[in-house]
Amino acid sequence: MSDFPEPPEHSGRHDDAGHGGREHPDHAARSGYSERDVQREVTELEGRSTTAARLFDIRRIIGGLFVVYGVIVTLAGITASDAEIDKAEGININLWTGLGMLALGVFFLAWLWLRPIRPAEHAERMEQ
């Protein structure tokens, strides 16, 4: 929830004609919010958005899952019996698959570390 008071209700239509699409000069006074309050709220929301984007970056999820499953399958390959290896025609498939999964998971996590998500404000400036 926000710490800001609810703005008063407006009646009628607000027309921005003559202002080039900008807000009317005393819009902040009429809405109950100061420009400083609005800027602080926007900054706070951008920070939360960036944190959420970093936390739920698909590279982190994929990399983490591949590392976890890679460790499990690699351990199964290390502890494989001769009978299990003979089923795969002499190839320790669990070991090789586990090592491949570990390598892929480490690749995704390294990619995340080397190229993190930029904040939206910084990305917009880079495009211009």
N, C-alpha and C positions, 0 to 999 in steps of 0.2 A: 504494500500500500504506500501511497505517497503522503508526505508530511504537509502538502500544500492544501489550502482550503479550496473548496469547490467554487468555481467561478460563478458569478451571478448570471441569471438567465438573460438572454438578449431577445428583444422583440424586433421584428422586422428583418429586412434583408440587408446585409453588409455589402456595400459596393466598393470594390477596390479600383474603380475606374480613375485614371489619372495618376495612379501611384506605380504604374509599371509592374503590377503583380505583387508589390510589397504590401505589408500590413499597414493599416492606417496608423499615423503617428501616435495617437493616444490609445491604440488597441490594448496595450498592456494595462493601462489604467482602467479601462472599461472591463477587461476580463478578470481582474483581480490578481493577476500575476505580474511580477516585475520582470524585466528582461533578464536580470541576474538569476531569478528563480528558474526561469525557463532554461537558461544556459546551464545552470547547475544540474537540473533534471536530465537534460540531453546528455551531458558529460557522464553522469552516473549510468544512464541507460546504455551508452556506447561502451562503457567499461564492462558492464554486465554481459553485453552481447559478445564482446571480444573474448571474455573469459569462458562463456558457454561454447563459443565456436572452437576455442582451443581444447576444451575438455572433451567435446564430442567430435573431434576431428576424426574422420573415417580411417585415416592412416594409423592413428593410435589404437583404435579398436581392432582393425585387421592385424596390425603388427603384434599387438598383445595376444590375440587369440592364436596366431601362428606360432609364437614363441611358446606359449603354454602347451599347445598340442604337440609341437615339435619336441619339447622336453619329454612328454609322456611317451610318444612313439619312439624316440631315441632310446629311452630307458627300456622299452619293450624289445627293441632290437639288440641292445647290449645283453639283456638277460635271455635271449632266444636260445632254445635248445637246438641240438643238431637235427632233430626230427622236423622242427618248424622251418629250419633253413633248407632242408632237403625238399620240403613241399614247394619251395620257390626255386627249385632247380639249382640250389647251391648259392643263391644270392640272398643276403640278409636284407630283405626288402624293407623291414621295419626300420633298420638302422639308416639306410640310405634315404628313405622317405622322411624320417624324423630329422635328419641333418638338412635335407632340402627345405623342410618347413621352418626349421630354425633359421636358416640363411634368409629365407623370404621374410620372416618376421623381423629379423634384425635389419634387413634392407628398409622395410617400411618405417621402423622406429628411427633409423638413421636419417631417412628422408625427412621425417617430421622434425628431427633435431636440427638438421642443416637448413631446411626451408620452412620455418614456422609460419603460421598464419599471421599476416600483418593486420593491424587494426584497420577498420573500414576507412577512417579519416586519412591514414597514411596511404592506403591503396588508391583512394580517389586522387590524391595529389600526384601519385606516381603515373596515373593514366593521363594527366593533363600535360 
